[in-house]
Amino acid sequence: MDTISVNKFRDNLKSVVEQVVSRHEPLKVTRRAGEAFVVMSADDWEREQETLHVLQSQSLMQQIAYSLETHNRGKGYIPTEEQMNEITGI
């Protein structure tokens, strides 16, 4: 994660925010007399929250582990061609 001082952040706010949004990389902003903070796009923040939700859900993690296990054994669910077209939007 890149780091920038709060003064540089303030002086270049528009370009820095555009860069954070377009690169999908958070930016750490340091303050001289206080704690740092992180700037990230709203879309990236929402994705992070969704990921944390899945990782913190025991039942979802069990479903993922089971799916991986059946896939590795070649016993996983195989969708029909019609279902694959619907999934992929073809």
C-alpha angles and dihedrals in degrees: 000000000000120000130213134176118252089242093056089043092053094044093050100030099139097047094041093051091047089052093049091050097044096044095042089223124128119235125217113219115200125206123206097226102025149031123306125247135204128235119203137154118271091239091054091047091051091050090051090051091050091050091050090049092054093045092050094048110091093196094051092048090050090051091050092048091049092049091050091048094051091045092052090051091049090243099108127122113283113201121217120253089257091053091048090051089051092048094048095039095239 
